Amino acid sequence: MNQPLMEVRPADLVPELSVVIPTFNERGNIARLVERLTVALEGLSWEAIFVDDDSPDRTIDAVHEIGATAACGPSSASAVAASPAPASRACFRRAHPSSP
């Protein structure tokens, strides 16, 4: 099981918002979710931090393909993943497209 990685960034590179996204078998939804977030958060500096629950469909590979930050582990890692989020604000978002 991988643990979230902490990054140290210069203040001018710290995003305004970190979106923490717990995932399980969401490989087919990752790119579409990032597209939707890009539109919804236009004008805001943000990052996506995906926390995958060891999905058998290799969701983590889709996350790596788009170059997003990822952590693997149990669902409870969502709370842990928020702690290294450098942004002044963080939010949680489900990856499934049925979520508004």
N, C-alpha and C positions, 0 to 999 in steps of 0.2 A: 504494500500500500504506500503510495506517495503522499507526502505531506505538502501543504501549501508552502510556496517559497516566498520569503520576504525580500522585497527589493528596496534599495535605497535610491531615491531619485532626487535630482536637484529640484528646488522649489518651482522653477519655471516649467518643469516637465510633469508636475503633479496634476492629474486631471481633476476637474471640478466634481465629477461623479464616477463612482465605481459601481457597476451593475454586477451583482453576484448572482449567478445563474446555476442552481442545482440541476443536474441532468441524470437521466437514466433511460437508456435506449432512445435517444433523441438525435441520432446521427443525421437523419434526413431533414431535421428542422433547424440545424445550427446556422447554415448560411442564410436561410430565409429570416431567422430571428435577427441576425446581425444586420441584414438589410433594413428590417423594420425599425430596429433601434437607431440606425444611422439616420433615417428619415425623421423619426420622432424626436431625436435629440440634436437635430441640426442647430448649429450655433453654440453648442455646449461641448467643452472638452470632456471626454468620457473614455472609460475602458470597460471591457467585459472580462469578468473573472468567472470561468466555468468551473464548477465543482462536480465532477462525475462520480457516480456511485458504482464504479467498475462495470460499466455497461457491457454486456456480451456483444452488442452490435458495434463496439469500438467507437462510441461517440467521441472519445478522446482524440481519435485520429482526425475526425472532422474539425474539431476545435483546433488542433495543431495545423491543419491545412489552411485555416484562415488567419493563423498567426496570433490567436488569442492566448491569454494567460489561462492555465489550467491546473487543477489539483485533482487528485483521485483519492477516493476513500469513502467511508460511509456517509450517509445523508447528513448526519449530524456535523459533518465537516463544513457545512454551509456557514455556521456561526464562526467557526475557526477561520474560514477563508475571508470573512469580512474584516478580521482584525488586522491583517497586513495591508488592507486596501488603503492606499495613500491619499485618496481623495478626501476632501472635507465632508462629503456626503456619500452615503452608500445606499443602495436599494437592492432588494431581492426580486428576481423575475423568474417565473417558470419558463422552461424552454418550449413546452408544448404549445402549438399554435392555437389551441382552444382557449388559452389564457388571453384576456384582453390586453 
